[in-house]
Structure formats: C-alpha cells, structure tokens
Amino acid sequence: MAVPDNCQPIQNLLLTFDGKTQSIYAIKQFTQLFPDLTEALPSTLLSITKTKEESLEYEELMKEYLSIHYRQISYETLAGEAEDAILNVAARMTNPLIVMGAFSRSGVSRFFSRSAASKLLKEQSLPVFVSHK
C-alpha cells in the first residue's frame, strides 16, 4: 500500500477490475487483509473495458464474491483508458483508497511511461493498494 504524505482518512474504496487475473488477485488480497474496511466503507467496483460493447470475463463471479464480503457495494462500468476512468470516478468520491492489480513491466517500459499507480500517487495524492501476483 502506498499512501501520500498528505493523505486524509479513507472514506471510500474504489476497486478496479479489468477482467484480468491481476485485478482479481488484488481485490481478493485487499479483502482478506482488511476485512474491517470492506464492511465499514462504501465501495465501488469499477469495471473498465476498452469499448462499450466489450464484456469482462469473470465479472459476474466478481460481483457475487463482492456481495458476500462488502456491505455497501456499488458497480460502475466505463469504457476507455483505465487511468482516465479511475481518475474520473475517484474525483467524484470523498477520500478514496484505490485497489488495483499490477503486472510486470520492463525497465524500458517504466522509463517511457509511468504506471497508473505512480500517476495516482504523484498527481492526485491518492492512496493506492497494489498487489502483484
């Protein structure tokens, strides 16, 4: 978990889901590590697709899993770039914690393009839970 210096108390959870195993793993790890937060805070599962017509694999199973572990869960689906979608939804929330999966990137890739988590921390000062499978 990465938390910026000027972080306010967390009041919402934003779970990001793109249908890949990395996002599933991150959500499951967060749920297991912080069960008190999952019960106490309003949470949103943000499903991110490339196009409006696309559907995500395992989305219904993820919703079923979350309905068991999260008391106040809502669902939102957006199409487009993940980074933009996350920032748009987070901007509407009060003091969110963003949960996201990570995948391996080469040093060259990291040199030319920062990760979404890095941008969220530096540009928006949002706390981020990232889990790497």
PLY file of the C-alpha trace (Angstrom):
ply
format ascii 1.0
element vertex 133
property float x
property float y
property float z
element edge 132
property int vertex1
property int vertex2
end_header
0.00 0.00 0.00
1.31 3.42 -0.94
-0.02 6.44 0.87
0.91 10.04 0.05
2.20 12.34 2.79
-0.93 14.49 2.86
-3.46 11.64 2.94
-6.84 12.19 4.60
-8.71 9.38 6.41
-10.11 6.90 3.88
-13.85 7.22 3.37
-14.46 5.16 0.18
-12.97 2.15 -1.57
-12.51 2.06 -5.34
-11.88 -1.48 -6.58
-10.62 -1.53 -10.16
-11.40 -4.51 -12.36
-10.38 -5.16 -15.95
-11.19 -8.88 -16.16
-7.55 -9.94 -15.78
-6.22 -12.19 -13.06
-4.06 -9.39 -11.64
-7.10 -7.28 -10.73
-8.93 -10.30 -9.28
-5.90 -11.15 -7.17
-5.53 -7.58 -5.88
-9.19 -7.37 -4.84
-9.03 -10.75 -3.09
-5.81 -9.82 -1.25
-7.24 -6.49 -0.11
-10.44 -8.18 1.05
-8.50 -10.75 3.08
-6.05 -8.24 4.58
-8.57 -5.52 5.50
-11.93 -7.13 6.34
-12.86 -4.27 8.69
-12.61 -1.75 5.84
-14.68 -3.89 3.49
-17.52 -3.97 6.00
-17.36 -0.34 7.10
-16.74 1.73 3.97
-18.85 2.40 0.87
-17.19 0.58 -2.01
-17.39 0.73 -5.79
-16.30 -1.91 -8.28
-15.14 -0.04 -11.36
-15.13 -2.37 -14.36
-13.01 -0.94 -17.16
-13.42 -2.09 -20.76
-11.76 -0.90 -23.94
-15.10 -0.42 -25.74
-18.72 -0.08 -24.57
-19.66 -3.33 -26.32
-16.96 -5.38 -24.61
-17.81 -7.54 -21.60
-15.32 -8.69 -19.00
-14.56 -12.28 -18.21
-15.37 -13.23 -14.59
-17.33 -10.00 -13.96
-20.43 -11.80 -12.66
-18.33 -14.05 -10.42
-16.50 -10.98 -9.07
-19.81 -9.28 -8.27
-21.00 -12.40 -6.46
-17.77 -12.55 -4.43
-18.01 -8.86 -3.50
-21.65 -9.13 -2.45
-20.54 -11.61 0.23
-17.62 -9.56 1.58
-18.69 -5.91 1.12
-21.68 -4.40 2.90
-22.01 -1.24 0.80
-21.00 -2.14 -2.76
-21.99 -0.42 -5.97
-20.98 -1.18 -9.54
-19.88 1.04 -12.39
-18.63 0.18 -15.87
-16.67 2.60 -18.04
-15.06 2.21 -21.43
-11.74 3.74 -22.38
-8.31 4.16 -20.86
-8.05 2.68 -17.37
-6.12 5.62 -15.98
-8.72 8.15 -17.12
-11.61 6.02 -15.87
-10.04 5.60 -12.44
-9.30 9.32 -12.12
-12.84 10.29 -13.19
-14.52 8.01 -10.68
-12.06 8.82 -7.88
-12.69 12.55 -8.40
-16.37 12.02 -7.52
-15.51 10.20 -4.29
-14.51 11.59 -0.91
-11.04 10.38 0.15
-10.95 7.10 -1.79
-8.44 4.27 -1.50
-7.83 2.71 -4.90
-7.29 -1.06 -5.16
-5.58 -2.24 -8.34
-3.60 -5.14 -9.73
-0.08 -4.90 -11.09
1.77 -6.70 -13.81
5.43 -6.95 -14.66
6.85 -4.25 -16.90
10.31 -3.98 -18.30
12.67 -1.23 -17.22
12.38 0.32 -20.69
8.59 0.39 -20.39
8.77 2.04 -16.95
11.26 4.61 -18.31
8.95 5.80 -21.09
5.63 5.52 -19.31
4.93 5.68 -15.59
2.48 3.23 -14.10
-1.10 4.22 -13.38
-0.45 3.77 -9.65
2.53 6.10 -9.81
0.46 8.78 -11.54
-2.34 8.45 -8.98
0.10 8.90 -6.13
2.08 11.79 -7.58
-0.51 13.79 -9.47
-3.64 13.20 -7.39
-2.23 12.35 -3.92
-4.49 9.30 -3.65
-3.65 6.22 -1.57
-3.27 3.07 -3.65
-3.22 -0.63 -2.74
-1.38 -2.55 -5.45
-0.93 -6.29 -5.41
1.38 -8.23 -7.69
0.58 -11.84 -8.41
0 1
1 2
2 3
3 4
4 5
5 6
6 7
7 8
8 9
9 10
10 11
11 12
12 13
13 14
14 15
15 16
16 17
17 18
18 19
19 20
20 21
21 22
22 23
23 24
24 25
25 26
26 27
27 28
28 29
29 30
30 31
31 32
32 33
33 34
34 35
35 36
36 37
37 38
38 39
39 40
40 41
41 42
42 43
43 44
44 45
45 46
46 47
47 48
48 49
49 50
50 51
51 52
52 53
53 54
54 55
55 56
56 57
57 58
58 59
59 60
60 61
61 62
62 63
63 64
64 65
65 66
66 67
67 68
68 69
69 70
70 71
71 72
72 73
73 74
74 75
75 76
76 77
77 78
78 79
79 80
80 81
81 82
82 83
83 84
84 85
85 86
86 87
87 88
88 89
89 90
90 91
91 92
92 93
93 94
94 95
95 96
96 97
97 98
98 99
99 100
100 101
101 102
102 103
103 104
104 105
105 106
106 107
107 108
108 109
109 110
110 111
111 112
112 113
113 114
114 115
115 116
116 117
117 118
118 119
119 120
120 121
121 122
122 123
123 124
124 125
125 126
126 127
127 128
128 129
129 130
130 131
131 132
